[in-house]
Amino acid sequence: MSTRRAFLAVTLGAAAAVVAACSREPDGPTPGPPSPAPPSERPDPERPLEPWRPLVHYSPPEGRLADPNGLVWYEGEWHLFHQQMGTWAHAVSTDLMHWETLPTALEHDALGQALTGAVVVDGANSSGLFAESASGLVAVYTSTEGGEAQSLASSADRGRTWQRFADNPVLPNDGRAAFRDPAVFWHEPTGSWVMSVSVGDAIELFRSPDLVEWEFASRFGDGQGTHAGVWECPDLFPLAVDGDPDRTLWVLHVSVGANPETAGSTAQYFLGHFDGTTFVRDLAAEGHTEPADWLLTDVSQDFYAARTWEHAPDGRRVWLAWMGNWDYPYAAPTSPWTNAMSLPRELGLRSDPDGTIRLTQEPVAELAALRGAPWSAELPLDGSVDGELVLTPPDGDTAGAYEILAELEPADGATIGLRVHRGADGSGTLVAVGGDRLVLDRTTGGPQTLADPDTGGDLPFARRREVTSGRVMDDDGAVRLRVVVDSGSVEAFVGDGAVSGTLLDFASPEATGLAVVTDGGAARVRSLVMHPLAPTR
């Protein structure tokens, strides 16, 4: 049995605090529906204008991407809606990798913007929004006119067109400044729809028999976890511990807005029990003694507003997030699009030998279908590396998207890892591990600051994060590291998903090298295999 514990303590590099809110966009004229170009006319990823256009991550043809919204699986399609200037942009996929952009689902209307929300399958027509004996999709989202409130829209044609509910909002604003980001699911044991809503730095739960009439159920968050920033984009869902359906815990996940304490925005989660009305935290399962303790979702902070797909087949629980941070939300040096989603990730709960339980996340199995022929690195006979070992794949570099699976053996006090997007001068983004450390460093090879698109000012971007006070090392002294590299991003998964780190990375397009690097002494590479990934666009 392997011993792995999630990292909790974080040492932060340079960062600036910008207080911002999930789903928020500057006020302005109502945008019209996007006009996605056919694939043959979309920007070429080799053009200088788009050097950081992702090859295997979802990005919009144009416009500002933000929170994922309304993730739902329905009739063979994975639906991805997302924030785009206060509207719901829309894309669908049959394999979570290849996405077809559809027209905007929800525009602005008389109730203002359509901010973050959820989509559910109303299979029994409990809402009465569909024809007799029919079913369809219902979106629950935050409208803004007269204060943030929760409103409905419905689709009877697989999400292609949407009709607003005539009596919106269904959950009006009662004077709150923050009342947004509903997540909704059907709770079978109590025969009710359940909605979680962000209310400042807490979450409130509501119940409904029909998605139209809602009653207050309970509140969670006071005195729990970190309150360094606003709580946003909640999600509440069950997971089996170690895959055992008889051992189920509920996960309550919230993103936390930008603040000095966490040097930007971040995300936290809680483990507990849910009876259809109240979420009760299980501190013992988390290994905590104080309610103020909290569990970090992603150690590198460019993973925000994560939501899971409702109604996913085969009991799967899959999520993705906006790869961004409220320190620099729309400052990516890209055009005519801004921002991308993380890879979809499969979620689980894993127990450690001491009884504590942690969320695990790894790229979905569908990613493997993109893999090209594997390449195994030529290593010294004993696998020992002291300093830097530059790797040369068959094609001479690592341009494009690729995945690395490595088994590393750090020495005491040393770290070993990968420098990706390596430049000729040895610069690049570092992902390294030690016995109790994970280091993520983009301070070389990329921009130190990004330009604020609204003010023109500089926003700090380069940062190094060193995460400690936990273990992901196997009992035999090895660490399994999985890294997915794309144009503009790096996603690292350690210990079979026990820890993840997501970094935006705007390295020079000419930086296509790869190296194994150590710090603090020699360490050993047991194995290292690289898979090129076929572009999905």
Secondary structure as GFF3:
##gff-version 3
##sequence-region A 1 537
A	DSSP	beta_strand	9	12	.	.	.	ID=ss1
A	DSSP	three_ten_helix	39	41	.	.	.	ID=ss2
A	DSSP	beta_strand	63	64	.	.	.	ID=ss3
A	DSSP	beta_strand	68	74	.	.	.	ID=ss4
A	DSSP	beta_strand	77	84	.	.	.	ID=ss5
A	DSSP	beta_strand	87	93	.	.	.	ID=ss6
A	DSSP	beta_strand	100	106	.	.	.	ID=ss7
A	DSSP	beta_strand	115	122	.	.	.	ID=ss8
A	DSSP	beta_strand	136	143	.	.	.	ID=ss9
A	DSSP	beta_strand	149	155	.	.	.	ID=ss10
A	DSSP	beta_strand	163	164	.	.	.	ID=ss11
A	DSSP	beta_strand	180	187	.	.	.	ID=ss12
A	DSSP	three_ten_helix	188	190	.	.	.	ID=ss13
A	DSSP	beta_strand	192	198	.	.	.	ID=ss14
A	DSSP	beta_strand	203	208	.	.	.	ID=ss15
A	DSSP	beta_strand	215	220	.	.	.	ID=ss16
A	DSSP	beta_strand	231	241	.	.	.	ID=ss17
A	DSSP	beta_strand	244	259	.	.	.	ID=ss18
A	DSSP	beta_strand	264	274	.	.	.	ID=ss19
A	DSSP	beta_strand	279	281	.	.	.	ID=ss20
A	DSSP	alpha_helix	283	286	.	.	.	ID=ss21
A	DSSP	beta_strand	295	296	.	.	.	ID=ss22
A	DSSP	beta_strand	304	308	.	.	.	ID=ss23
A	DSSP	three_ten_helix	313	315	.	.	.	ID=ss24
A	DSSP	beta_strand	318	322	.	.	.	ID=ss25
A	DSSP	beta_strand	337	338	.	.	.	ID=ss26
A	DSSP	beta_strand	345	351	.	.	.	ID=ss27
A	DSSP	beta_strand	357	363	.	.	.	ID=ss28
A	DSSP	three_ten_helix	365	370	.	.	.	ID=ss29
A	DSSP	beta_strand	375	376	.	.	.	ID=ss30
A	DSSP	beta_strand	384	385	.	.	.	ID=ss31
A	DSSP	beta_strand	388	391	.	.	.	ID=ss32
A	DSSP	beta_strand	402	409	.	.	.	ID=ss33
A	DSSP	beta_strand	415	422	.	.	.	ID=ss34
A	DSSP	beta_strand	429	433	.	.	.	ID=ss35
A	DSSP	beta_strand	438	441	.	.	.	ID=ss36
A	DSSP	beta_strand	449	451	.	.	.	ID=ss37
A	DSSP	beta_strand	458	460	.	.	.	ID=ss38
A	DSSP	beta_strand	464	468	.	.	.	ID=ss39
A	DSSP	beta_strand	479	486	.	.	.	ID=ss40
A	DSSP	beta_strand	489	494	.	.	.	ID=ss41
A	DSSP	beta_strand	499	504	.	.	.	ID=ss42
A	DSSP	beta_strand	513	519	.	.	.	ID=ss43
A	DSSP	beta_strand	523	532	.	.	.	ID=ss44
###
